[in-house]
Each structure stands twice: as C-alpha cells, then as structure tokens.
Amino acid sequence: MSTLINPFMIEQDIDLQCSKKHKLPIQMVVFDSKLTKNERLLCSDCIQDFESDVKMVGLSKVLQMIDHKFSKLREFKETLISTNIEYIEMISRNLFEIKSNINQTIDQLIGNSEEWIKFLNQLGQQTQTYSFFEELELLIQNQQKDDLNKQILKEIQEINLSWITKITYKIQQLNQNSKSLIKELRQQLLTLVNNYKTKETQQNQQLQVDPINLKLINNTYYQSDDCFAISFNNIGSLMISGCGKYIKLWDFLNGNIKEVLKLKGHDDKIRCLSFTHSNNSFISGSGDCSIRCWKQINFKQWKSSQPYQDHTDQIECILLSKDDSQLISCSQDQSIKIWNFDINNNELKLQQSLNQCKSCINSITLNFTETILVSCGDDNEIIIWRKNKQNYWEYENMVTQSDNEYGTKVCFLKDDKFIWVSGDIKNCNLARIFQIQDGKLIENKTYNIELEYDDEFYDLNLFPIVYNKEQNIILIRHKFNIYLLREQNDGSFKIANKVKQFSNSIQGSMTKDAKYLVFWDSNEKLYSIYEIQSK
C-alpha cells in the first residue's frame, strides 16, 4: 500500500501571533471558548497583563496534543485502508482461482471433445472385410443383411456414451466447485461490507473498553484422542482440529460444528495447524517432525503434499505470511525454518534456517509489516530477527528474561509491541508487554497483566495467542484459564472475561472475526463452543 501523506497545518509561524501584535514568540494558549483565534495566544508581554481562571497550556504542548490527535487519525486511516486492501486482495485471489478452475476444466473439455472426434475417425478408418461370394448370393436372392449396420451403430453409441459420461461428470464437478468458491467469495464480500458499513471515520479513535460476555453454545462434541491444534479459515465457515495423528475438518456455522472428513498423512500427533489467508488450503505440523501442505480439490476432498522433514524434532509453531508466499516454522530441534510456499502447486521449498536458539522454541510471531520476527522458548530468552533487503532474516538482538522465566507464547499487538506469556511454576504468572525501540527490546512493566496465580503446574505451549485488532480482543490461555483481554485508552490491559477449566492441557482458537471461541480440554475431552458477545 502506498504511504499516506502526513497531515499539515495550514497556518504559518507568522500567523501564530498574539492579538496585540507584539511580534514576540507565543508561550501560552488560553483554553477559553469566549475568545477567538489570536486572542487565545499569549506572548511574554501578554502574560504579564492577562488575568483569568481558565486553563492555560504551553504552545509546544498544544502543538504536541494536536499532532498526537492527527497521528492517531492517520494510524486509524492506514489500518482501515490496509485491512480493506487485504480483504480485496483475498477476493481477487479467489476470483483468479475461480477463473483458473473454469479455464482448466474448459481446456480439459475441449481436449475431451478432440479425443472424442479422434475415436470416431479411428472407427471410420477401420478396414472392413467381406466375402465376394456371400455378397453375390445376397444380391441374387435380393436379400439385405443389416447386421453390419447394427454393429457400426452400436460401436458409435458406445463411444458417444463413454465420452458423454466423462464430459458430464467434469461439468458437474465444475459446477460443484464453482458453487463452493462463489459461496465463499460472496461470504467474503458480505464480511467486508458488514465489517465497515457501520464504521464512521473519526478524528480520534477510542479503544474499546467494554466488557465481553461469553455465551456457551455447545459442549457435547466428544473426542478421546488428544487435540493439540485448532484453526479457522478466513470466513469462519471451516474449522480444522488435531485428533491424535489425524486431522478433522468441520463445517462451522453459527457456533455449530459438523464433522466433514478425517485426513490421514502424519505418523504422530498433530501439533499445529494453520489455514492459508487466500483459500481453504492449510498447513500442518506434527510430532513426526514433518510439515505437510493440504490443498482443497473439491468441497470434501483435500490432497496432501509430500512430508517436509527438514526439522529433526517435533514441530511447535507455524506462521504464514499475509500473501501466503512464506511459511515460518519452529521446533524442539532449536531451529526456525523459513520456507517459500507455492500455494498453487502445494509445495514448500526451504529458503533459510535460523539456528541461534539454545533450546526448544515454543512460539514465534511476526509484526504487522512482516519485517520483524520474535521467538521465545525454554532457554528463557526472547530473540528478535529482522528481514533484510534481500528478504532474508538476520539475527538482531536477544533479551534474557529479568525474572529468569521461559516463554510459552508470544504475539505482536502493534508493529513494535508484543505480548509474552511465561510458563514457569512458581514465578510471577504474568503476561508481559515488550516494545522494540531502535532495535532494542524494552519491557514495559507498567502494563504487565497479572494472571491467576498457580504454583503447582507449568503452562504448556498449547493454544497460541490470538489478537483481533478491530474488536480489540486478545485471547490468551495460561495454565487453567482462558482469558479475553482488552487494551485500555491509557495503554494498559484489562481482563474482560475468563473461562476456568480443570486441566492445563487446553487447545483452542477463535474465529477471525472474533465472534466464536472453541477449545478442547484433556479433562472433559469435549469441544466447547462459546459466542463472544462484544460491544
């Protein structure tokens, strides 16, 4: 997206003079609605003679306040435009996919028609044999023998029926696939309209601080096999979840799920799942040390790629870039792998391996511009990686936790600010806020969030943090509790709601529009579905 033009003040310095035209620098501004324009500006001479009980603020402070206001407006405008462009690009990619599917099928049908003609021509070119004496006898007896005609007619009918069946099937498949893609495209368009039709451009955006209610919709879907990963597609119509070494795919509608199919490919438990941003393809990582790409063939069929086994231990976390061109994975083998992802051919190609970590890497996160990567793990360190001009990642900085805690989860909230969660038993049980300034990582202890204290259990690196910027909702699971957080106007964070469970082995996520929360816990072995009622 092109850079937005900064707002500028139409008045020149010469216009900022006191009403008495002393030609001295303005020092104070009077916040009095009864005064107008230059009457509110006071130079050093004016201040000596001015008497009032109303509020007065220094000029530099006023300019700073105005600048801050327009800075927030610019940030709001840029975010809104960027979000719209992302949706439109996603719609464009789906249109291209529809076009590609139709063109591919039409090309196949044209090829089938040419083959059909070829088969008929071959039939016409077959050598016919006959007996002169038999034919002479038929002529003398004035008899007709139509067996040959019937045979030719039968052969042509069989050829026609065979090709009609093939072509009809492909047309039906095209119709079914197109309906599914068009339905998804329509939903994306409706999502785009619904997200922004009620939003009015405001000069000073206020963050949402209202409480969040959770309404339980269903908790009857039992699954005995461990679930370590859940992910939703962009429009919230499909959900995938781990089921031991299998992947379950569910229809998701208004908080109700219906199992569609179970996919087999991995040889160990599914550890992480992520839908692509542009369609219903997804990526899976497993305890068998492999990553697989899954491409949707039709409404109820997904095809797996080969297993990519460049990691030597179980996969812990995977991230996809916004344009689905790059995959980032981390593992217990202490490495981060950077992959080029060809979504059309369902293929990965290893581009780079980052090996500076000293222990298992539990979580990774990308900032919004996808120029900074942050990782955390069992070595109590947080590492910053930055993308260079050649689109390769470089190690930049490392921070050892001041309280000597290891990290289980990390997630960017702004381009230079992220939230990090500890996993230790007896330490602070905090979600900490970090900011990146001039390449240095600084912990803002003022904004740390106190979570429920527990000194008996570790926090497991399950249930990645999910952040919805539009609804100002941060979803975090720590030990036995699932938290919904909101940022306040002063930059602090407040727990808006929480769900307490009887297990610290909980896996879940929320839909991209932050309307539904789904999780599975190892105690009840049930999928619980909540509607997130947010004002």
VEXDO-221647 format. One record per residue (C-alpha): x, y, z; residue in one letter. Coordinates in steps of 0.25 Angstrom, whole numbers, padded with zeros to 4 digits, always signed. Each point is the difference from the previous one (the first is absolute). Example, Ala and Ser with C-alpha at 12.3 -4.5 7.8 and 13.67 -1.06 7.14 Angstrom:
BEGIN
+0049-0018+0031A+0006+0014-0002S
// end
This chain:
BEGIN
+0000+0000+0000M+0005+0014-0003S+0005+0009+0012T-0011+0009+0005L+0003+0015-0001I+0002+0006+0013N-0010+0011+0005P+0006+0014+0000F-0004+0013+0007M-0005+0011-0010I+0004+0011+0009E+0015+0005-0001Q+0008+0004+0012D-0003+0015-0003I-0015-0003+0002D+0003-0004+0014L+0000+0014+0007Q-0007+0006+0011C-0012+0009-0002S+0009+0012+0004K+0010-0003-0011K+0012+0001+0010H+0008-0008-0010K+0006-0009+0011L-0001-0015+0000P-0013-0006+0006I+0002-0007+0013Q-0014-0004+0005M-0013-0003-0006V-0013+0003+0008V-0011-0010+0000F-0012+0010+0000D-0011-0003-0010S-0004+0015+0001K+0013+0004-0006L+0003-0001-0015T+0012-0004-0008K+0012+0009+0003N-0007+0005+0013E+0003-0014+0006R+0015+0002-0003L+0009+0007+0011L+0014+0004-0002C+0009+0004+0012S-0005+0014+0000D-0015-0004-0001C+0002-0010+0012I+0004+0011+0009Q-0013+0008-0002D-0009-0012-0001F-0009-0005+0011E-0009-0012-0001S-0005-0012+0008D-0001-0009-0013V+0010-0010-0004K+0013+0004-0007M+0010-0009-0007V+0013+0002-0006G+0001+0001-0015L+0009-0011-0002S-0009-0009+0008K-0012+0004-0008V+0007-0003-0013L+0004-0013+0005Q-0014-0004+0004M-0005+0004-0014I+0011-0008-0006D-0004-0012+0008H-0014+0001-0004K+0003+0000-0015F+0010-0011+0002S-0011-0009+0006K-0009+0004-0011L+0011-0003-0010R+0002-0014+0007E-0015-0003+0000F-0001+0004-0015K+0012-0008-0004E-0005-0012+0008T-0014+0001-0007L+0006+0001-0014I+0010-0011+0002S-0011-0009+0006T-0009+0003-0012N+0011-0003-0010I+0003-0013+0007E-0014-0004-0002Y-0001+0004-0014I+0013-0007-0004E-0006-0012+0006M-0012+0001-0008I+0009+0003-0012S+0007-0013+0002R-0013-0008+0002N-0005+0006-0014L+0013-0004-0006F-0001-0014+0006E-0015-0001-0006I+0005+0005-0013K+0012-0010+0000S-0009-0012+0004N-0010+0004-0011I+0011+0002-0011N+0006-0013+0004Q-0013-0008-0001T-0003+0006-0013I+0013-0003-0006D-0002-0014+0005Q-0014-0001-0006L+0006+0005-0013I+0011-0010+0000G-0011-0011+0003N-0008+0005-0012S+0012-0001-0009E+0003-0014+0006E-0015-0004-0003W+0001+0004-0015I+0013-0007-0001K-0006-0013+0005F-0012+0002-0010L+0010+0002-0011N+0008-0013+0004Q-0013-0007-0001L-0002+0005-0014G+0014-0004-0004Q-0001-0014+0004Q+0001-0010-0011T-0013-0008-0004Q+0001-0014-0005T-0010-0007-0008Y-0002-0013-0008S-0003+0002-0015F-0008-0013-0001F-0008+0003+0012E-0004+0014-0005E-0003-0005-0014L-0009-0010+0006E-0007+0011+0007L-0002+0008-0012L-0005-0012-0008I-0010-0004+0011Q-0004+0015+0001N+0003+0000+0015Q+0005+0011+0009Q+0009-0004+0012K+0000+0012+0010D+0009-0007+0011D+0011+0009-0004L-0008+0013+0001N-0004-0004+0014K+0014-0003+0004Q+0005+0013-0005I-0012+0008+0007L+0003-0008+0013K+0015+0004-0001E-0003+0015-0002I-0010+0000+0011Q+0010-0006+0010E+0010+0010-0004I-0010+0011+0002N-0005-0005+0013L+0014-0001+0006S+0004+0014-0004W-0013+0006+0004I+0001-0006+0014T+0015+0005+0001K-0004+0014-0004I-0013+0001+0008T+0008-0004+0013Y+0010+0011-0002K-0011+0010-0003I-0007-0005+0013Q+0014+0001+0008Q+0002+0014-0006L-0014+0004+0004N+0002-0005+0014Q+0014+0006+0002N-0005+0013-0006S-0012+0001+0010K+0009-0003+0012S+0010+0011-0005L-0011+0010-0003I-0006-0002+0013K+0013+0002+0007E+0002+0013-0008L-0014+0005+0003R+0003-0002+0015Q+0013+0008-0001Q-0007+0011-0007L-0011+0000+0011L+0011+0000+0010T+0006+0012-0006L-0013+0008+0000V-0004-0004+0014N+0013+0003+0006N+0000+0014-0005Y-0014+0005-0003K-0002+0005+0014T+0014+0006+0002K+0000+0015-0002E+0014+0007-0002T+0003+0006+0014Q+0011+0010+0003Q+0004-0006+0013N-0002-0015+0001Q-0003-0005+0013Q+0003-0015+0004L-0011-0009+0004Q+0000-0002+0015V-0014-0006+0002D-0001-0014+0007P-0001-0013-0008I-0011-0010+0002N+0002-0015-0003L-0013-0008-0004K+0002-0015+0000L-0006-0006-0012I+0004-0014+0000N+0010-0010+0008N-0005-0013-0005T+0010-0004-0011Y+0009-0011+0007Y+0014-0004-0005Q+0008-0010+0007S+0013+0003-0008D+0008+0012+0004D-0002+0013-0007C+0012+0009+0000F-0004+0009-0012A-0012+0008-0005I-0001+0010-0011S-0011+0007-0008F-0001+0004-0014N-0001+0015-0003N-0015+0001-0001I-0003-0009+0012G-0007-0011-0008S+0010-0011+0002L+0008-0005+0012M+0011-0010+0001I+0005-0007+0012S+0010-0010+0004G-0005-0014+0004C+0012-0008+0004G+0008-0002-0013K-0012+0004-0008Y-0006+0013-0005I-0015+0002+0002K-0007+0010-0009L-0013+0006+0004W-0011+0009-0006D-0002+0012+0010F-0013+0007+0000L-0005+0010+0010N+0008-0007+0011G-0004-0014-0004N+0010-0010-0006I-0002-0012-0009K+0011-0010-0003E+0002-0001-0015V+0012-0009-0001L+0013-0005+0007K+0013+0001-0007L+0012-0009+0002K+0014+0003-0004G+0009+0002+0012H+0005-0011+0009D+0000+0007+0013D-0009+0010+0008K-0004+0013-0008I+0007+0011+0008R-0004+0012-0009C-0010+0004-0011L-0002+0013-0008S-0009+0003-0011F+0005+0009-0011T-0005+0014-0002H-0005-0001-0014S-0007-0013-0001N-0003-0013+0008N+0013-0006-0002S+0008-0002+0014F+0013-0004+0006I+0002-0011+0011S+0012-0003+0009G+0002-0013+0008S+0007-0007+0010G+0006-0009-0011D+0009+0013-0003C-0007+0002-0014S-0008+0011-0006I-0011-0002-0010R-0008+0009-0010C-0014-0004-0002W-0007+0006-0013K-0015+0000-0002Q-0004-0009-0012I-0015+0002+0002N-0010+0002+0011F+0003-0013+0007K+0014-0003-0005Q+0014+0005+0004W+0013-0005-0006K+0013-0001+0009S+0013+0004-0005S+0012-0008+0003Q+0005+0000+0014P+0011+0011+0002Y+0010-0005+0010Q+0011+0010+0002D-0003+0001+0015H+0006-0011+0008T-0010+0001+0012D-0015+0003+0002Q-0006+0013-0006I-0005+0010+0010E-0005+0012-0008C-0002+0004-0014I-0003+0014-0006L-0005+0004-0014L+0003+0014-0006S-0012+0008-0004K+0002-0003-0015D+0002-0015+0003D+0014+0000-0007S+0008-0003+0012Q-0001-0010+0011L+0008+0001+0013I+0001-0012+0010S+0007-0003+0013C+0003-0013+0007S+0005-0007+0012Q+0013-0001-0008D+0003+0014+0004Q-0001+0005-0015S-0009+0010-0007I-0002-0004-0015K-0004+0010-0011I-0008-0006-0012W-0004+0005-0013N-0015-0005-0002F-0005-0002-0014D-0015+0000+0004I-0005-0004-0014N+0010-0012-0001N-0002-0004+0014N+0015+0000+0002E+0010+0005+0010L+0015+0004-0002K+0010+0002+0011L+0006+0014-0001Q+0007+0002+0013Q+0003-0006+0014S+0002+0009+0012L+0008-0008+0011N+0004+0010+0011Q-0010-0005+0010C+0005-0009+0011K-0012-0008+0004S-0014-0004-0005C-0007+0011-0007I-0015+0001+0005N-0006+0012-0007S+0003+0010-0012I-0007+0012-0004T+0001+0010-0012L-0003+0015+0001N-0010+0007-0009F+0009+0004-0011T+0007-0014+0001E+0014+0006+0002T+0002-0004+0014I+0000-0015+0005L+0000-0003+0015V+0002-0013+0006S+0000-0006+0015C+0003-0013+0006G+0005-0009+0011D+0013+0008+0001D-0006+0012+0007N+0004+0009-0012E-0008+0008-0010I+0007+0002-0013I-0003+0011-0011I+0002-0003-0014W-0001+0010-0011R-0002-0001-0015K+0011+0006-0009N-0002+0006-0014K+0003-0014-0006Q-0012-0005+0007N+0009-0009+0009Y-0002+0000+0015W+0012+0005+0009E+0002-0002+0015Y-0001+0014+0006E-0001-0001+0015N-0002-0009+0012M-0006+0003+0014V+0001-0009+0012T-0012+0000+0009Q+0002+0009+0012S-0008-0010+0009D+0007-0012-0007N-0013-0005-0005E-0002-0008-0013Y-0010+0004-0010G-0011-0008-0006T-0008+0010-0009K+0003+0013-0007V-0008+0009-0009C+0001+0014-0006F-0011+0010+0004L+0007+0011-0008K+0011+0001-0010D+0010+0003+0011D-0008-0006+0012K-0003-0015+0004F-0005-0008+0012I+0008-0011+0006W-0005-0011+0010V+0009-0007+0010S-0001-0015+0003G+0007-0003+0013D-0007-0005+0012I+0004+0009+0012K+0003+0013-0007N-0009+0012-0003C-0011-0006-0009N+0000+0012-0008L-0003+0004-0014A+0011+0010-0003R+0000+0012-0010I+0013+0003-0008F+0003+0011-0010Q+0011+0001-0011I+0007+0013+0000Q+0012+0003-0009D+0002-0015-0001G+0000-0002+0015K-0010-0008+0008L-0006+0007+0012I-0009-0006+0010E-0011+0010+0003N-0003-0005+0015K-0011+0010+0002T-0009-0007-0010Y+0003-0015+0005N-0013-0008+0002I-0002-0008+0013E-0006-0014-0003L-0005-0010+0010E+0011-0004+0009Y+0003-0015+0000D+0013-0006+0006D-0003-0015-0004E+0000-0001-0015F+0008+0004-0012Y-0007+0008-0011D+0000-0009-0013L+0003+0007-0013N-0013-0004-0006L-0011+0010-0004F+0008+0011-0008P-0004+0014+0004I-0011+0006-0010V-0001+0015-0002Y-0012+0007-0007N+0004+0014-0002K-0014+0005-0005E-0007-0005+0013Q+0012+0003+0009N-0001-0015+0005I+0013-0008+0005I-0003-0014+0002L+0010-0007+0010I+0000-0013+0006R+0009-0001+0013H+0000-0013+0008K-0014-0003+0004F-0007+0013-0005N-0004+0006-0014I+0001+0015+0001Y-0006+0011-0009L+0008+0012+0001L-0003+0015-0005R+0010+0011-0001E-0005+0013+0007Q+0001+0014-0004N+0012+0003+0008D+0008-0012-0006G-0002-0010+0012S-0008-0013-0002F-0012-0005+0008K-0005-0015+0001I-0014+0002-0006A-0004-0015+0002N+0006-0013+0003K-0004-0015+0000V+0006-0009+0011K+0002-0015-0004Q+0004-0012+0008F+0012-0003-0009S+0013+0008-0004N+0000-0008-0013S-0010+0008-0008I+0000+0003-0015Q-0008+0010-0007G-0002+0013-0009S-0010+0010-0004M-0006+0003-0014T+0007+0011-0008K-0012+0010+0003D+0001-0003+0015A-0014-0005+0001K+0002-0014+0005Y+0010-0007+0009L+0002-0015-0001V+0009-0009+0009F+0003-0014+0004W+0005-0004+0013D+0006-0013+0005S-0008-0002+0012N-0014+0000-0006E+0005-0004-0014K-0011+0009-0006L+0000+0012-0010Y-0007+0012+0007S-0005+0011-0009I-0003+0014+0005Y-0006+0012-0007E+0008+0012+0003I-0010+0012+0003Q+0009+0012-0001S-0006+0015-0001K
// end
